[in-house]
Amino acid sequence: MCAFGKIKKPRRILSTLITSKTRLKLLVKLFSHPDAHGHLRGFAQEFEESTNSVRIELGKLYEAGLIVSHQKGQKVLYRPNIQNPIYGELCGIVSKHMGFDQLIERVLGKVGDLNSAYVVGDYAKGLDKGTIEVAIVGDVDREFLNRLSKNALENLCREVKISVFEDEASFRSQGYKNVLKLIGE
């Protein structure tokens, strides 16, 4: 169970403000990754939601100007509207909701000689499934990382699984399909 202080965790605030679970899933999916996009049936399958509920929420996000669409073959693809004036703020809110800001501040900034850090797996795809998988490249204090990852559930309200690689080639050799770079060039 997650420890709550005087201030509610951002993920709880966002899910309280946005009562539509489908809309919240779409926002997390589309505003957590710079290359995020998808189509109606793909979202419905990924979220295990009906196409009708996804269609309704896509319509509302489109009407609000938060997403744009274009035809590709027989599918209509949706992506964030990066021209929208609140695009950056919405990405920041989603990042806080997912715990990336706290992960960087509390964990990655204190581990040693860090070259780069990546979110991999479900979170890199924009799916909030409760476990953040992180790949770290560099010469880091593994004992410190182990202690922090054990405390992450309480601090971030999410489990954090961390893999450490000595260099970029070792990381790349793992063949991660979904990668979101947190730190590095």
VEXDREN-2710 file (C-alpha; in Angstrom, 1 decimal):
% VEXDREN-2710
k/r/px/py/pz
1/MET/0.0/0.0/0.0
2/CYS/1.2/3.5/-0.9
3/ALA/2.0/5.9/1.9
4/PHE/0.2/9.2/1.6
5/GLY/1.4/12.4/3.2
6/LYS/-0.4/15.6/3.6
7/ILE/-0.4/16.2/-0.2
8/LYS/-2.2/13.6/-2.4
9/LYS/-0.1/11.9/-5.0
10/PRO/-0.5/13.4/-8.5
11/ARG/-1.7/10.1/-9.9
12/ARG/-4.6/10.0/-7.5
13/ILE/-5.5/13.6/-8.3
14/LEU/-5.6/13.0/-12.0
15/SER/-7.7/9.9/-11.7
16/THR/-10.1/11.8/-9.4
17/LEU/-10.4/14.8/-11.8
18/ILE/-10.8/12.6/-14.9
19/THR/-13.5/10.2/-14.0
20/SER/-13.7/8.5/-17.3
21/LYS/-11.2/5.6/-17.1
22/THR/-11.1/5.4/-20.9
23/ARG/-10.3/9.1/-21.3
24/LEU/-7.6/8.8/-18.6
25/LYS/-6.0/5.8/-20.5
26/LEU/-6.1/7.8/-23.7
27/LEU/-4.4/10.8/-22.1
28/VAL/-1.7/8.6/-20.5
29/LYS/-1.2/6.7/-23.8
30/LEU/-1.0/9.8/-26.0
31/PHE/0.8/12.3/-23.7
32/SER/3.4/10.1/-22.1
33/HIS/5.5/9.5/-25.2
34/PRO/6.5/12.0/-28.0
35/ASP/5.8/9.6/-30.8
36/ALA/2.4/8.3/-29.4
37/HIS/-0.3/7.5/-31.9
38/GLY/-2.9/4.9/-32.5
39/HIS/-6.2/4.0/-34.0
40/LEU/-9.7/3.2/-32.6
41/ARG/-9.6/-0.6/-32.6
42/GLY/-6.0/-0.7/-31.4
43/PHE/-6.8/1.5/-28.4
44/ALA/-9.9/-0.6/-27.6
45/GLN/-7.9/-3.8/-27.7
46/GLU/-5.0/-2.4/-25.7
47/PHE/-7.2/-0.9/-23.0
48/GLU/-9.7/-3.8/-23.0
49/GLU/-12.5/-1.3/-23.6
50/SER/-15.4/-1.2/-26.1
51/THR/-14.8/0.6/-29.4
52/ASN/-17.8/2.7/-28.6
53/SER/-16.4/4.1/-25.3
54/VAL/-13.0/4.7/-27.0
55/ARG/-14.7/6.5/-30.0
56/ILE/-16.7/8.8/-27.6
57/GLU/-13.5/9.8/-25.7
58/LEU/-11.5/10.3/-28.8
59/GLY/-14.2/12.5/-30.1
60/LYS/-14.1/14.6/-26.9
61/LEU/-10.3/14.9/-27.0
62/TYR/-10.5/15.8/-30.7
63/GLU/-13.2/18.4/-30.1
64/ALA/-11.1/20.0/-27.4
65/GLY/-8.2/20.3/-29.8
66/LEU/-5.9/18.0/-27.7
67/ILE/-5.5/15.4/-30.5
68/VAL/-5.4/15.4/-34.3
69/SER/-6.3/12.7/-36.8
70/HIS/-5.4/11.6/-40.3
71/GLN/-6.4/8.8/-42.6
72/LYS/-3.9/6.1/-43.2
73/GLY/-5.3/3.4/-45.5
74/GLN/-8.6/2.4/-44.0
75/LYS/-7.6/3.5/-40.5
76/VAL/-7.9/6.9/-38.8
77/LEU/-4.8/7.5/-36.7
78/TYR/-4.8/9.8/-33.7
79/ARG/-1.9/11.6/-32.1
80/PRO/-1.4/14.5/-29.7
81/ASN/-1.8/18.0/-31.1
82/ILE/1.6/19.4/-30.3
83/GLN/0.4/22.8/-31.6
84/ASN/-2.1/23.0/-28.8
85/PRO/-1.0/25.6/-26.2
86/ILE/-1.4/23.2/-23.3
87/TYR/0.4/20.3/-24.9
88/GLY/3.6/20.7/-22.8
89/GLU/1.7/21.1/-19.6
90/LEU/-0.5/18.1/-20.3
91/CYS/2.7/16.0/-20.9
92/GLY/4.0/17.2/-17.6
93/ILE/0.8/16.3/-15.8
94/VAL/0.8/12.8/-17.3
95/SER/4.5/12.4/-16.4
96/LYS/3.7/13.3/-12.8
97/HIS/0.7/10.9/-12.9
98/MET/3.0/8.1/-14.0
99/GLY/5.7/8.9/-11.4
100/PHE/8.5/9.7/-13.9
101/ASP/9.3/13.1/-12.3
102/GLN/9.7/11.5/-8.8
103/LEU/11.7/8.6/-10.3
104/ILE/14.2/10.9/-11.9
105/GLU/14.4/13.2/-8.8
106/ARG/14.6/10.5/-6.1
107/VAL/16.3/7.6/-7.9
108/LEU/18.2/8.4/-11.0
109/GLY/19.9/11.6/-9.8
110/LYS/21.7/9.8/-7.0
111/VAL/22.9/6.5/-8.3
112/GLY/26.4/7.2/-9.5
113/ASP/28.0/7.7/-12.9
114/LEU/24.9/7.5/-15.0
115/ASN/25.2/7.8/-18.8
116/SER/21.6/7.2/-19.7
117/ALA/18.3/5.9/-18.4
118/TYR/15.3/4.6/-20.2
119/VAL/11.7/3.5/-19.3
120/VAL/11.0/0.3/-21.2
121/GLY/8.0/-2.0/-21.4
122/ASP/4.4/-1.0/-20.7
123/TYR/5.1/2.5/-19.4
124/ALA/7.2/3.3/-22.5
125/LYS/4.1/2.3/-24.5
126/GLY/2.0/4.7/-22.4
127/LEU/0.2/1.9/-20.4
128/ASP/-0.1/2.5/-16.7
129/LYS/0.0/-1.0/-15.4
130/GLY/1.7/-0.3/-12.0
131/THR/5.2/-1.4/-12.7
132/ILE/7.8/0.9/-14.1
133/GLU/10.7/-0.9/-15.9
134/VAL/13.8/1.2/-16.0
135/ALA/17.1/0.4/-17.9
136/ILE/20.1/2.3/-16.6
137/VAL/23.4/2.5/-18.5
138/GLY/26.5/3.4/-16.5
139/ASP/28.7/2.6/-13.5
140/VAL/26.1/2.8/-10.7
141/ASP/25.8/1.9/-7.1
142/ARG/23.7/-1.3/-7.4
143/GLU/23.2/-1.7/-3.6
144/PHE/21.7/1.8/-3.5
145/LEU/19.5/1.0/-6.5
146/ASN/18.2/-2.2/-4.8
147/ARG/17.3/-0.2/-1.6
148/LEU/15.6/2.4/-3.6
149/SER/13.6/0.0/-5.8
150/LYS/12.4/-1.7/-2.7
151/ASN/11.1/1.6/-1.3
152/ALA/9.6/2.8/-4.6
153/LEU/6.2/1.2/-4.1
154/GLU/5.7/3.4/-1.0
155/ASN/7.2/6.6/-2.5
156/LEU/5.9/6.4/-6.1
157/CYS/2.8/4.2/-5.6
158/ARG/4.4/1.9/-8.2
159/GLU/6.8/-1.0/-8.3
160/VAL/10.1/-0.2/-10.1
161/LYS/12.2/-2.8/-11.7
162/ILE/15.7/-1.7/-12.6
163/SER/18.1/-3.3/-15.0
164/VAL/21.7/-2.0/-15.2
165/PHE/23.9/-2.1/-18.3
166/GLU/27.6/-1.2/-18.5
167/ASP/27.3/0.4/-21.9
168/GLU/24.8/1.4/-24.6
169/ALA/25.7/-1.6/-26.8
170/SER/24.7/-4.0/-23.9
171/PHE/21.4/-2.2/-23.5
172/ARG/20.7/-2.2/-27.2
173/SER/21.5/-5.9/-27.5
174/GLN/18.4/-6.6/-25.3
175/GLY/16.2/-5.6/-28.1
176/TYR/13.6/-3.6/-26.2
177/LYS/10.8/-2.7/-28.5
178/ASN/9.3/0.2/-26.4
179/VAL/11.8/2.7/-25.1
180/LEU/11.3/6.2/-23.6
181/LYS/14.6/8.0/-22.8
182/LEU/14.6/9.8/-19.5
183/ILE/18.3/10.9/-19.2
184/GLY/21.1/10.9/-21.7
185/GLU/22.1/12.2/-25.1
END
